[in-house]
């Protein structure tokens, strides 16, 4: 017991030093423990002891002789996007109740393996959110169990679990349980409610208790989909993928960009990814450079070989979104990253509004004053870009330098 307390105290100190959410251990009633992994992105608790989930009432019961164990939350929504009200409104809330063992509901089924309860709701229908809100946090939460863990899913979207079946099977040896369809009480001795998420999108922050990283996750994906290239090799003409967009944030001079890249020594290709994930992953893995306007398709950088270059073209008003979603992760994936910031004269917004409109002069303030939906309508849904080719040429030359470094 003493050494364990010392370990927890050390972890708290290191977490405070890193400015991360820190983990606490609470003993209650002499029978179990609670680990709190919550932070600004996610509420996640690990309960050890006699833990029972009653699907019919969306209640998790914890056996305790103390009716009021400290620091146990009343409810948890098991989805790592708690800062996003729109997403969290779609997530089922689970009640957490402590009670003496004799007052707990009878077990319909007792499972020896630990369990993780999470949601595939929120925005997880989007390619980017499937990875940053579900798969990467699930990887970080479950890997320590070495597949000996049961996945309990609420707000189950079968399209997501079907598309990522191979990844889920690598993480768990058991059949996934849709708790919304269960009318029984499942009993465990170890359950994590919620996913242990980290500060940045598409990222895993290494902790003193693990060596898991975003790079580990991309390596897992290369194994899952049998991708041939682990790292960029020597190429006379490096292959460059240009990801097209068809509805908004289109690259309107795409043909000219491809021709410029060809003249500079790239072997460029415009290729729209289909919905078959495995075939898309295999195609993307053959490229050395990926170019795309800010959007969910850039998530496909996960399948690039290490030392490849990602070029994110950032439309007017979306610099903060671009940095948050895709600007930090490439380094953790051992990729090289360049951002091309679109100027006003390259944006279709130019000339639509009065010259001194906040839309042009201060997008951050404009969005702050009017809210996300208005901001989204202007900058995300109704903006295309036409690149200044001499200016973009410098970005492509930097990409060549990075490949040859």
Secondary structure, DSSP 8 states (H G I E B T S, - for coil): -HHHHHHHHHHHHHHHHHT----EEEEETTTEEEEE---SS---EEEEEEEEEEGGGTEEEEE-SSTT-TT--SEEE-SS-TT-HHHHTTS-EEEEEEE-GGGS---SEE-SSEEEEEE--TTTTSHHHIIIIIIHHHHHHHGGGTB-EEEEEES--HHHHHHTHHHHHHHBSS--EEGGG--SEEEEEEEEES----SSTT-----TT----HHHHHHHHHHHTT-S-SB----SS-EEEEE--SSSS-BTTHHHHHHHHHHHT-EEEE----S-HHHHHHHHTT-SEEEEESSGGGGGGGGS-BT-EEEEEE-TT-HHHHIIIIITHHHHTT-EEEEEE--GGGBTTTTTS-TT-HHHH-HHHHHHHH-HHHHIIIIISS--B---HHHHHHHHHHHHHHHH-
